[in-house]
Amino acid sequence: MAGPGAFHEPVMVGQVLAQLEPAGDGEIMDGTAGGGGHSRALLARYPGCRVLLADRDPAALREAARTVAAYADRISLVEGTFDEVALEAGATGPRLAGALLDLGVSTHQLASDRRGFSFRPEAALDMRMAGPSGGGASAADLLNGLPEDELGRLFREYGEERRWRRLARAVVLLRRDRPFRVARHLVEALGKAYRRPPGMKEKARVFQAVRYAVNREPELLRAALPALLDALLPAGVIVVIAYESLTDRIVKETFAEWSRSCVCPPRFPQCACRGRPLGSLATRGALRASRAEVESNPRARSARLRSWRKAA
């Protein structure tokens, strides 16, 4: 598949470039390289930068390598989750001038029924970011194997699903007759829980919950952010693009906590913590894509960009 647009159209490129301008002469980690579109834009705009491209999806990393091939002397490629790569980047001390995480599922992953990220009826219930050959439990494995209480927790915590008890029960009852294999099986369970055909947003919440459980996305994000903080040089910048409320909330709360001078519990009579902010917010609130970009790239509609800068 040729070109970054065919694989995955990068969102909010102009805003990403603007936020990472202070890192333009150093090393920048693109922890979710996808098709390499953001990395190519960074390499083109900032001739003094080097980019560490990482992705857990080997197909994405191969495409990213082709996309940035013209800048081969200024890139390095690593296959792995962004928390692992962040830990490795900071293993010998701070070295990164900037970092970018573009969370969520790529257009390429959504387009493949084999990957199983869509609602299309016969899409396989796989959802592994690293692909079917990447190991680990698939969505079908979890739906067919988890006990009812674990399924309920998954739908409640990861999907913020109000009918989580009913949905967990429906899954358990349906899998007695046949295993969950394709997307329509999960949609059928959701219909049983709602007692009507589910809407798009309802399906999105539940598929998101299962995807999070398969890939441990919230946990990896919570691990990656402090690892990136340690890997950042003074005045380094972290930029995160999130598409879903749970991951955006993790980023928002983490950046806010790092920006406070005191994080002691309210009952403490005097400050016993670090007593200084670790850095400051580079964006006030979340930046959103322009109307023109949303019209040309609908994926940008739900994108929320937050940026934070480490103290000098």
N, C-alpha and C positions, 0 to 999 in steps of 0.2 A: 504494500500500500504506500503510495508515494506522498511525500510532503507532510509537514506537521499538521496542516489543516485537515487532511484526510484521516489522520490518526486521532487527533485531539486538538481542537481549536483553543489556544490559550486565552484565558479571560483577563480583562483589566490590565493589559500589557503596559499601557501608558502609566497607570497608577503604580504598578510594580516597579517600573524603571525609575519613577520619581522617588519612591520611598527608598529604593536601594542605591540612589545616587551617592550617598556618603560612603558606600562600600565599593565604589567603582574602580578603585585602584588596588583592591585586595582580593582575597579568595571568598567566593560566595558558594554556599551549598544550596543546590536545588534538590530538596529531599524527596520530591515527587515529580520526577522529570517528565513523566508522560511521554508525549511525542517530541519533547525538546523545544517547544515553541518559546517558552519563557527564557530558557537558557540561551537560545540563539539570539533573542532580542537583547539580552544583557551583554553577550559577547560582542554584538554589533555596535551597541551604544557606548560601551566602556572598554576601549582598547587595552586598558591597563589591568582589567580584571581576569581572574582565572575562575573557572566554575567546576565544582564537584557535582556531577549529576548522579543521583541515586534513585532507584526504583526497585520495588520488590517484584515487579512484573517483568520477566526477561524479555517479553515481546516489546514492551514499552521501551526498555533500555536499548534494544537493538534499533528501534526507530529513532530514538533520541540520538544515538551515535551517528546515524545517517544525517539527521537534521543539522547537527553541529560539526559535521566532518570538516568543513572549511576552517574550523578553529581548533584543529586537532592538537596543536602545540599548547593550547591554553585550557584544556579540559582533562578531567579524569572521570572514569565511569565506575560505579560500584553497584552491585546487585545486593539489595538488602532493604529492610524496613528502615524508615527514617530515624527511629530511635536508636537502632544499632549503629547507623552511620554517624549520627550525632555524637554518640559515645566515643566512637573511634576517632572522630575529628578532634575531640577534646582530650584524648587519652594522654597526650604529652604536654597539655597546657593550651591556653587560648590561641587560636590561629585563624578563625573565621572573621572576616569583615562584615559578612551578611549571611542571612539564611532565608530561604523561601520554602513554604509548604503550601501546596495547592491541593487541598483535601478533597475527598469524595471519589466518585467513579468517573472514568474517562468515557468519552464518546465511543471510542473503540471497544471498550469493555461492554458498554450498553448495547452495541450493535450486534454482538455475537450471542446467539442462543446457547452456544456451548458453554460460554462463561457464566450464564445464568443470572445476570444482574437486572434483567427486564421483567415486565409483567406478561410478556407474550406467552400465550397458553402453553406452548411446548418447549419453552426455554428451560434448560436443565437447572435444577436447584443445586448449583455449585457455589458461586459467589466468592471463590478464593481469589484474592487479588494477585497472587503469584501464579494463578492458572491451575488447571486440573492436575498438572504434573508437579505442582509445587509442594505437595504433601499437606498434612493436616486434615482436619475434619471439614467436609463440605456442608452446605446448608441442609442437604438431604440427610446427611449423617446426624446432624443435631436434631432435626425435626423428627426423625425416626427413632432416636436413641435417648434423648434427654427425658428425665422424669417430668411429670406434670408441673411440679412446683418450680423446677428450673426453667421450664418453658415460660411459665407465668412471669418469673423474675425478668427473663430476657425481654418479653414484650412490654413489661411495665417500665423497666429502667432504660432500655435502649430505644424503644419506640414510643414511650410516653403514651401507651395505649390504655385507654380507660376500661376497655372490656377485656383486660388481660386474662382474668380468670376464665371467662367464657371461651376465649380463643385457645388457651392452653388445653382446656377440656375438649374442645372440638378437634384439635390436632390429635390428641390421644385416642379419641373415639374413632376418628377416620383412619388412623394408621393401623388399627386392628384389622381392617378389611383389605387394605393395600398400602404399600409403602409410599411415602412422599417422594416423587421423582422429578416432577416438572412444576412450573409456576402455577398452572391452573389448580393443582392440588392445594397449594397454600391459599389461593384466592377462594377456593371452595370452603376451606376451614374458616376463613374470615367471614364469608357469607353466612355460615352457620352461627357464628358468634354475634353478628349484627342482625340476623334474621331478615336479611335483604341483600341485594347485590352491593358490594362495597364500592365506594367512590374512589377516584384516583388518589386523593390525599390519604385516605385510609389504607389503601394498598401500599402507598409509598412509605408510610410510617412502619408498617409491619415488615416489608421487605428490607427497609433500613435496619430495623432491629435485628433481623437474622444476619444481615451482612456485617453489622457491627460485631455480633457474637462470633461469626466465622473468622473475621480478620482482627478482632480485638482492637478496633480502631480507637475508641476513647482511651483505652489503657495505654496504647502506644503513644498517643498524643500527650497524655499526662506524663509519660516517661521522657518523651522527646524534648519537651519545652525546657525543663531544667538542664538537660544534657546540652541543648543548644546554648543556654545561658552560660554554662561553663566553657563551652567551646568558643564563645564570642570574644574577640578583642575589645578593649575599652572603646566606647562609641560605636560598637557594632550594632547592626540592625536586624531584627527578625520581622518578617512579613508573613502573615498567614491568611489564606483565602479559605473560608469555610462556606458550606452550602446548606448546612442543617443546623438547627437550633442547639442541639446538644454539643456538638464540637465547637460551634461559635461561642457558646457559653463558657466552655473550658478555657478557650483562648482569652476571652474578655476578662474572666475572673483572675486568671494567672497574670496577665499583664497589669491589671489593677493592683494586685497584691505586690508585685515587684516594684510598683511605682510609689508605694506608701513608705513613709519613713519608720512607722511603727506598726508591727503586726502582733503585738501582745494582746491577749484576751482583755476585754474591757474591765474585768475585776482586778487586774494587776494595779497596785498603787503607783508604780513607776515603771518606766520602760526597761525591759530586760532583754530585748531582742537586738537586732542589728543597729537600730537607731538611725538609719539612713535609707533613702530609696536606692534600689539597685540600678535604676534608670528612670526613664520617663516615657509616657505615651507619645508616639510620633503622629498618631491620628486620634482625633477626638471623636469617639464613636466609630462606627464602621463606615468605610467608603463603599459606595455602590457603583455598579456599572451604569454608563450613560444609556439613555433611551435608544440612541442609535446603535450602540453595541448590542443591546438586548434584542433589537429587531434583527440584526444580522447573525447573532449567536444566542439563541434562546437559553442556552445553559448559563449564561451570565446573569439571568434574571434573579436567581437566588444567591448569587455570590456576595459575600461580605468580607471586605479586606480590613484587617487590623495590623498595625505596625507599632513596634516598640524599639526604643534605642537604649542601649546599655550606657551607664554612666562612664564618662571619660576618665 
